[in-house]
Amino acid sequence: MRSRYGVRAHGITLSQQQFDVARQRIAAQNLQDRVEVELRDYRDLQGDGVYDKIASVGMFEHVGLANLPVYTATVQRVLRPGGLFLNHGITHDQEGWRKTVETQFINRYVFPDAELDTVSNIQQGMERAGFEIHDVEGLRMHYALTLREWVRRLEAAHDEAVRMVGEAAYRIWRLYMAGCALEFENAGTGIYQILASRRGAAALPVPLTRRDLYR
């Protein structure tokens, strides 16, 4: 983003490993003067209208259904009028996050705090927070193919993976990704990118077609 578009970027995460890798990559490309990353909870972001654009990738699934109004309200507050918000994440085909064998496995071994909602509920929540939605793109089949490829690569690197994390962790993640591939193929779960802006802006930097998405 910085090298191609000249942006000043600020990222936040609660993952120490993510934070460490991001810092290493920023330093490797000498971008410390333009790109910053912090270990911080999104709820601790300060100020109003601070950001021109916000991208949330694979994060809102971990917010918790009860906290989604706080999440959307926080993003709306720190986004400047006319700013754009891209929310990218996994959804479920049914309302609520019910306890099943599959969800209990995921919550215990992979994502302890994950809760999924329907794409319609997420859109309604964004609208209630004051967003205007411009584009909704479903990537379900793309992600099914991605998961299949991840499984293939993990199996090909079995010995190396076991040396790094052990046989149990290897099997957990292989089972998780293979099961998720089936779930995406059968439309039990989806993954969507929702592009929105703070409602009320007269002129927005939004293309009239999707051509720019695939440049």
PEKA-V902488 format. One line per field, one symbol per residue. phi: phi as a letter, one per 40 degrees, with the letter a starting at -180 (. if undefined). Layout:
phi = ???
This chain:
phi = .cccbgcbbbbbabcccddcccccccccbfbccbbbbbcacdcccbgbgcbcabbbbgbccccgdcccccccccccccccdgcbbbbbacbbcbcgbccbdcccccccbbbdbcabbcccccccccccchcbcbabbcbdcccccccdcccdccccbdccccccbgcccdcdcccdccccdcccccgcbbabbbbabcchccbbcbccbcdccbc
